[in-house]
């Protein structure tokens, strides 16, 4: 299985693995089908050649026992069946990599339970980028980072954080904040001792599942950009 450092970090950060999340593995045939919780992720880091598609099925909620789908139960992504994998940390999971070239647009996860009932959940993978990035800004005024993507929906957010900074900070821009820019207050810039600021920006989208079991489920898309460096002036 191919999994680089960036993909590993995205998968574990998005799935929210913690001490209270089970890594035990069970068989889907042994549980009530309406108690299967669906979890889906699509994650991409700018500069990578591939998008990571990741799914888990759990018994009785987001922290429950991970499940191996028992035939005829299966997971299909855009007409391609995904095989199960596992690890001591995550339990059972399903993962597939697709070239980012030509990936923008709509896609489908289709989960079939042991009773041949299908749950078709789609999402749109849209481009995300920063535009008109200033080469230099004064510490005495707010830094506005303009971005382009499809409109943010409730639950979506963009996070900007420092990397390699002597005085780190993180700023979040949500759908309700309005405007196609992320504003970094001047107070954060004034705290910087170095004359350069290196920023990492990631878009997170929450996608409502269209077809659910009674137990529910979740889907998230993440799109991380390459760090940008901006010179700070007094």
C-alpha positions in Angstrom: 0.0 0.0 0.0 1.4 3.4 -1.0 1.0 6.1 1.7 3.3 9.1 1.9 3.8 11.3 5.0 1.4 13.9 3.8 -1.4 11.4 3.1 -0.8 9.7 6.4 -1.1 12.9 8.3 -4.3 13.9 6.4 -5.9 10.5 6.9 -5.3 10.3 10.7 -6.1 14.0 11.2 -9.4 13.8 9.3 -10.6 10.5 10.7 -10.0 11.8 14.2 -8.3 8.8 15.6 -8.0 9.0 19.4 -7.9 6.9 22.5 -11.7 6.6 22.5 -12.0 5.4 18.9 -12.0 1.7 18.4 -9.4 0.0 16.2 -11.0 -3.4 16.7 -12.1 -5.3 13.6 -15.4 -7.1 13.0 -17.4 -8.5 10.1 -20.3 -6.6 8.7 -22.4 -9.8 8.5 -22.4 -10.0 12.3 -24.1 -6.6 13.0 -27.4 -5.1 12.3 -27.1 -3.4 8.9 -28.9 -0.2 10.0 -26.3 0.2 12.7 -23.4 0.6 10.2 -21.9 4.1 10.4 -20.4 5.3 7.1 -17.2 7.5 7.0 -15.8 8.9 3.8 -12.8 11.2 3.0 -11.2 12.7 0.0 -7.9 14.4 0.7 -5.3 16.1 -1.5 -2.1 18.1 -0.9 -1.0 20.5 -3.6 2.0 19.1 -5.5 1.0 15.5 -5.0 0.1 13.5 -8.1 -2.8 11.7 -6.4 -5.9 12.2 -4.4 -6.5 9.9 -1.4 -10.0 8.3 -1.1 -10.6 6.8 2.3 -13.5 5.1 4.0 -14.4 3.2 7.2 -17.5 1.4 8.3 -18.1 1.2 12.0 -20.7 -0.6 14.2 -22.9 1.8 16.2 -21.3 5.2 15.6 -18.2 7.0 14.7 -16.1 5.4 17.5 -17.4 1.9 17.1 -15.7 -1.3 16.0 -14.3 -1.1 12.4 -15.9 -3.4 9.9 -14.8 -5.6 7.1 -17.6 -5.7 4.5 -18.8 -9.2 4.1 -19.8 -10.3 0.6 -22.0 -9.4 -1.1 -21.5 -6.2 0.8 -18.9 -4.0 -0.9 -17.7 -0.4 -1.5 -17.5 1.0 -5.0 -15.9 4.3 -5.9 -16.7 5.5 -9.4 -17.3 2.0 -10.6 -14.1 0.7 -9.0 -14.3 -1.8 -6.1 -12.1 -0.9 -3.2 -10.4 -3.7 -1.2 -10.1 -3.7 2.5 -6.9 -2.9 4.4 -6.0 -2.7 8.0 -3.5 -1.3 10.6 -3.0 -1.6 14.3 -3.9 2.1 14.7 -6.9 2.5 12.4 -8.5 -1.0 12.3 -10.2 -2.0 9.0 -10.4 0.7 6.3 -10.8 1.1 2.5 -8.4 3.3 0.6 -7.8 4.1 -3.1 -5.6 6.7 -4.9 -6.6 8.5 -8.1 -4.6 10.8 -10.3 -5.5 14.4 -9.5 -5.3 15.2 -13.2 -8.8 15.0 -14.4 -10.2 14.3 -11.0 -12.0 17.7 -10.5 -15.8 17.2 -10.7 -18.4 14.8 -9.2 -17.7 11.4 -7.8 -19.6 8.6 -6.0 -19.1 6.3 -3.1 -21.6 3.4 -3.3 -21.8 1.1 -0.3 -23.8 -2.1 -0.6 -24.9 -3.9 2.6 -25.3 -7.7 2.9 -29.0 -7.3 1.9 -27.9 -5.7 -1.4 -29.3 -2.4 -0.3 -27.2 0.4 -1.9 -26.2 3.8 -0.4 -25.0 6.2 -3.1 -23.3 9.3 -1.8 -21.6 11.7 -4.1 -19.4 14.8 -3.8 -17.8 17.5 -5.9 -14.0 17.8 -5.8 -13.3 21.5 -6.7 -10.2 23.5 -7.2 -8.9 25.6 -4.4 -6.1 28.2 -4.6 -4.8 31.5 -3.2 -4.7 34.4 -5.6 -3.0 37.8 -5.7 -0.6 36.8 -2.9 1.3 39.9 -1.8 5.1 39.6 -1.8 5.3 41.9 1.2 3.0 43.4 3.8 3.3 45.8 6.7 3.0 44.4 10.2 0.8 47.3 11.1 -2.2 46.3 8.9 -4.2 43.1 8.5 -3.1 40.6 5.9 -5.9 39.5 3.6 -5.3 36.3 1.6 -7.7 36.1 -1.3 -8.8 32.6 -2.4 -10.8 31.0 -5.3 -13.1 28.0 -4.9 -16.7 27.1 -5.1 -18.9 28.8 -2.4 -18.3 27.7 1.1 -21.3 25.9 2.8 -22.2 25.7 6.5 -19.6 23.4 8.1 -16.9 24.3 5.6 -13.8 26.1 6.8 -10.4 27.3 5.6 -7.5 27.2 8.1 -4.4 29.2 7.8 -1.5 28.5 10.2 2.2 29.4 10.5 5.0 27.0 9.9 8.5 27.6 11.3 7.4 30.7 13.1 8.8 32.2 16.3 5.3 33.1 17.3 2.8 30.7 15.8 -0.9 31.3 15.2 -3.9 29.8 13.3 -6.8 31.6 11.7 -10.1 30.1 10.6 -12.4 31.4 7.9 -15.9 29.9 7.8 -18.8 30.3 5.3 -20.6 32.9 7.5 -17.5 35.2 7.6 -18.2 36.4 4.1 -15.8 37.5 1.4 -13.3 35.5 -0.6 -10.4 36.3 1.7 -8.9 35.1 4.9 -8.0 38.0 7.2 -5.0 37.7 9.5 -5.1 40.4 12.2 -2.2 42.8 12.4 -1.7 41.9 16.1 -0.5 38.4 14.9 1.9 40.0 12.5 3.3 42.4 15.1 4.2 39.4 17.3 6.6 38.0 14.6 10.3 38.6 15.2 11.4 37.3 11.8 10.9 39.4 8.6 9.3 36.5 6.8 6.0 34.7 7.4 5.4 31.2 6.1 1.8 30.1 5.9 0.0 26.8 5.3 -3.6 26.9 4.1 -6.1 24.0 4.0 -9.7 23.9 2.9 -12.1 21.5 4.8 -15.5 20.7 3.4 -18.2 18.8 5.2 -20.5 17.0 2.8 -23.9 15.7 4.0 -24.6 12.1 3.0 -27.5 11.8 0.7 -28.2 8.1 1.6 -27.7 7.0 5.1 -28.3 4.0 7.4 -30.3 4.7 10.5 -26.9 5.1 12.3 -25.8 8.0 10.1 -22.4 8.9 8.7 -20.1 11.7 7.6 -18.0 12.8 4.6 -15.1 15.4 4.5 -13.0 16.7 1.8 -9.6 18.4 2.5 -7.4 20.3 0.1 -4.0 21.5 1.4 -2.0 24.1 -0.5 1.8 24.5 -0.7 3.1 26.9 2.0 3.5 30.5 0.9 6.1 33.0 2.2 5.4 36.7 2.6 7.9 39.3 3.7 7.0 41.5 6.7 7.9 45.2 6.9 7.6 47.6 9.8 
